[in-house]
Amino acid sequence: MNSSDFKKPGILVCLSASPSSRHVIKAAAKMAEAMHAPFTALYVGDPSLAGQGGTLDENIRLAKELHASVHLISSNDIALSIAEYTRRSGVSDLFIGNSAPSGLLFSRGTLTSHIVRYLPDIDIHIIPDALATRPTNAPSGSRSIRWNMKDVLILIAVMTLATLLSFWFDQSRFSNANIITIYILAVLLTSILTSDRIYGLIASILYILLFNFLFIEPRFTLFVYDSEYLMTYFVTVVAALMTGSLAARMKNIVHQSVENAYQAKVLLDTSTSLQKAADETDIIDITCRQLVNLLNKDILFFPSRDRLSAMRPFGRNGDGDVSLPEKEAEAAVWVFDNDRRAGAFTEIFPDCFRQYLSIHTSKQIYGVIGIDMDHKPFNEYENTILLSILSECALTLENMKTVKERKEAEVLMQNERFRSGLLRSISHDLRTPLTSISGYAATLMENAEALSREERMNIYSDIEEDASWLRMEMENILAVTKLENSRYIHLSIESVEDVIAESLKHIDRRASGHHIETVLSDDYLMAEMDSGLITLVIINLVNNAVKYTPEGSHIIIRSWREDDHVLISVSDDGPGMAEEDRKHIFEPFYTGRKQITDSRRSLGLGLSLCAMIIEAHGQSITAQDNTPHGTVIRFTLKLKEVNYESV
């Protein structure tokens, strides 16, 4: 997941056990695919119903097949849970089936009507779903008092209805006990149907006043002569308070359940995204943008104590330039030095506008973030998830640092092994031809007159052969060390045919004892290459074939086009190589277990150098068996078309 994905709107679909819920899921999936947006499927209810092989499991399976992230929440208040989860998740579009009314007395509509009322700012797509989950009666609530016209109207309507029924009972000459029961029922219904316990308390007070004023002698006064009514009033008030408290507690449980589910989802998404991060910058980018969307606050990231000017802003409305007052800078530096929280709503630099926290492990501080608090402290939930995300970020940075250090150590070890192997090979294998040349030179100086012309020519030939071998190996050594220190190469567009022809001019003199043939493509092929290095590759491949095959063997150099690449191969019909050797032939200093046909020495740099050059071109080289016997080594180059009209 790219860090920019956190800015994309999310698509949420509500799952149910209804067979028609499949249509809802598919519709949501199509929009998520069209918008390239995160797709989440939410089931609210009894999670134990999942896993029993019913329709719900089929719908969950379908959502997963359509690449949805499925979450299950245990709750009796379905509408409230869906609304809370939608707000927390930053969803832009909600898909839900159109459930039928519950049919219960005093029901306030369908599940969809509740959700529409709770989420006025979300695009809700209602799709017919006759078998959707039955709605609940409890609205959203919290510990703080919510005054709204709808609850006031519910209170007035319930108490008016109760009063009218009481007048009917009073005219029917029933006892006052029935009227009391009606008003108590009205108080309980008000506590359940409204969003705060205060309405139940007001209903109980209205009950006392109305009952006393309208139905107790002397009527139309508030005097109470019978002490039994005082006890009834007290019991009614207690019942209203208990009912309101229980309703508020259930709503808080639902709210906490949704927060826990969303916290788990955010941490999972963050962890998944951080694992895919390419580098340290990507990790910081993902973390800060996730926090911006989660907390809805602007964030600054400081990479180091001494480079506060290199801070990176992450804003709700874009990453614009941000000025940093001196006091804010001092707070950020203090956090770097002390690895503790500082800034707004703390004891350290409390006058700051931002709160500063470090991204750290027990070993190192990787940076400090400053969060614009908007004059509002974190609640417990925000603080918990903030620390969890920062901890996840720090651990990911620590792991990436460890992996990077391990790779650097491996490179150093490989370079050291390369240098040691190169020195050993040079000291051992180069000594032999140098000794031979020195001996031949001494023989010629001391006995030139005594040697026949044929003997002198043989000595000249051996000297030339040893010198040629030394020259070739030295060119390989220089090329290898150059590529080890820097993989920079000079690319140009060259003719493949010309490069092959130039390479054949510099192959080993002993190649005259082999049948060398070129098979070129009918098309005039141009490729992007460093012609000098590719010439060296072809020379090494041909010389290697000459070296490991007997005289009279056939060596064929082919070139052809395949899609947007040029392929060049060197094949022979020699004895071939063992499978074990083929696995290692491109490793430095590997000479194989097979004895060379002319018993000459080899540093084992040729094929290793070929692999390094081809890899530096961003291409590939492979070795395989030839048919019916022998070896084929082929490599690729990037094809380049030539526009003759512009020439």
Secondary structure as UniProt FT lines:
FT   HELIX           3..7
FT   STRAND          10..14
FT   TURN            19..20
FT   HELIX           21..35
FT   STRAND          39..45
FT   HELIX           47..49
FT   TURN            50..51
FT   HELIX           55..65
FT   TURN            66..67
FT   STRAND          69..74
FT   HELIX           78..89
FT   STRAND          91..98
FT   TURN            105..106
FT   HELIX           111..118
FT   TURN            120..121
FT   STRAND          123..128
FT   TURN            130..131
FT   HELIX           149..171
FT   TURN            172..173
FT   HELIX           176..193
FT   HELIX           197..215
FT   TURN            219..220
FT   HELIX           227..275
FT   HELIX           280..295
FT   STRAND          299..302
FT   TURN            305..306
FT   HELIX           308..310
FT   STRAND          312..314
FT   TURN            316..317
FT   HELIX           326..338
FT   STRAND          342..343
FT   TURN            344..345
FT   TURN            350..351
FT   STRAND          354..360
FT   STRAND          365..372
FT   TURN            374..375
FT   HELIX           380..429
FT   HELIX           431..447
FT   TURN            448..450
FT   HELIX           453..485
FT   STRAND          492..495
FT   HELIX           496..504
FT   TURN            505..506
FT   HELIX           509..513
FT   STRAND          515..519
FT   STRAND          526..529
FT   HELIX           531..547
FT   TURN            551..552
FT   STRAND          554..562
FT   TURN            563..564
FT   STRAND          565..572
FT   HELIX           579..582
FT   TURN            583..586
FT   TURN            588..589
FT   TURN            597..598
FT   HELIX           606..616
FT   TURN            617..618
FT   STRAND          621..625
FT   STRAND          631..639
FT   HELIX           644..646
//
